[in-house]
Amino acid sequence: MKKQWMILVLLVSFLQAENGMTGYKSRYNVDETTRRLVSILRENGVTLFKVVDHAENAKSIGKRLRPMKLVIFGNPKMGTPFMQCSPTMGLDLPQKMLIYENNASETMVTYNLPNYLFWRHNVDANCSSRLQKKMNAVLQKFAKYAAGIKK
C-alpha cells in the first residue's frame, strides 16, 4: 500500500509540474500544420467541430497575437466511454490541439495528456487503463503527423 501511495504522489507531482500538456515542434508554419492536422482527422473519420483562429479573433478587437489556432475534434466511440467513467470528462472533451507560433518563431502542436485528464477527473484505473493507452497513441499519431515528425 505504501509503495502504491508513493507512485501516486510521484505521478500527481509529475502531471502538475508538466501542466498536463505535451507537444511537438512542427516543421511547418501554423497554417500548414493546421491543414495537416485537419487532413489526418478527416482521413481517420474523426469529427472536426471547429478551428478557432485566436490571432484573427484578437485582430477583430485591435490586438495582436502570434499565429495561433485551436482545433477541436472528437470521436464518440472513444469519448463516450471516458464520460461513462467520469461525467466531468465532458469539460475536456471533445479533444483539442493548439497550434501556435512561440516566442522563438517556432510552430508548436500542444495537447492535453490523457493521463492528466484521467487524473483531473478522478477516473478509476480499472476504467481507464486500456482507453488511456489508446487515446494516447491516437493523439500522438495525429500531433506527429501534423508536425511532420516521422514515427
N, C-alpha and C positions, 0 to 999 in steps of 0.2 A: 504494500500500500504506500509506503514512504517513497519508494522508487517511482511509482506512478505519479504521485503528487509532485515530485521534483521535475519529472518530464513535463507535466502540465504547466508548471511555473515557468520553466525554460521556454516552452512553446509560446505561451502567452507573452512573455517578455520579448521574444524574437518578433512576434507578429506586431506588437505595439511599437517596437523600435523601428520596424520597417514600414509602419503605417498601413500594412496590409496590401501594399501595391508592389507590382513588378512591371518590368517593361524592357524594351529593346531600342537601340538606336537604329534608325532606318537609313537605308542607302538612298532614299528618295525624299523629295520635299513633302510638305503636308498634303497638298492636293493629290499627288501620285500615290502616296501611302494610303490615303483615304480611299482612292479609287481601287487600289489593290485589295483593301480590306472588304469593301462592298462587293467586289467581284468574287472573292472566296466565300463570303457569306451566302451569296446567291447560288454559287455552284454547289454548296452543301445543303441547300434547302432551308437555310436559316431565315427567319423573318427579319427584315430590316424595318425598324419602326421609324427611325429618323436620323438625319445627320444634322447636328446643330453646329452652325458656324459662329463660334464665340467672337471671333475677330470682326466679322461682319455685323454682329449684334452690337458690339462696342462702338463701331463706326457710326451706327444709327443714332447714338447719343453723343457723338462728337469726341469719343475716347478712342485710344489706340491699344490694341493687343497684338502681340506677335501672332502669326497664323496658328489657329487652334480649332480643331473640330472634334466634336463628341459624337461617336457612332453608337446608336442604341439598337440592340438586336436581341433576339431570343429564339428559343425553340421550346414549345410547350411540353414536348416529350422529355426534355431534360429539366426544365424549370418547375413543372408541376410536382414531381416527386420531392424537390427541395422544399417547396412551400407546404407539402404534406408533412414533411419532417418538422418544419417550423414556419408557421404562417407569416412571421415577421420578415422572412426572406423576401417577401413581396416589396419591401422597402428598397432592396438592392437588385431586384430583378424587374425588368429584363436587364441583361448584362450590358456593360458599356466599355468602350475603349476610347481613351483620349489620345488624339494625335496632335502634337503641338511642336512648335519650334522653341527650344530652350534659349537661355541667355548666351550660349556659345554658338547659336545658329545651327544647332543640330536638331533633326527631326526625331521625336521620341514617340513610341507607342506604349501606352501605360494602361494597366487594368488592375482590378481588384483580384487578389489571390483567393481562390476558392477556400483554402483552409482558414483564411482570415474571416471570410463570410460565415463559414460554419461556426467558428469561434464566436463571432459577433452575435449570431442568432442562436447560440446555445444549442446547436444541433447535436443530438446524441450520436456517438461514434458508430453504433450499430446501424444507424440510418444512413450515415454519410460516407463511410469508407469507400465503397465501390463507386458511388456517384461522384465523390470528390475527385478521385483519380481520373475519371472520365472527363469531368469538367475541366480539370487542369490541363489534360492533354489537348482537348479541343481548343481552349483559349490560347494555349502556347502555339499550336499549329497555325491558328488564324493570325496571331500577332507576328510570328516569324515570317509568314508569307507576306503580310503587308509590308514588313520592314525589309524584305529582300534577303532574309537570312536563310541560307541553305541548311536544312536539317540541323 
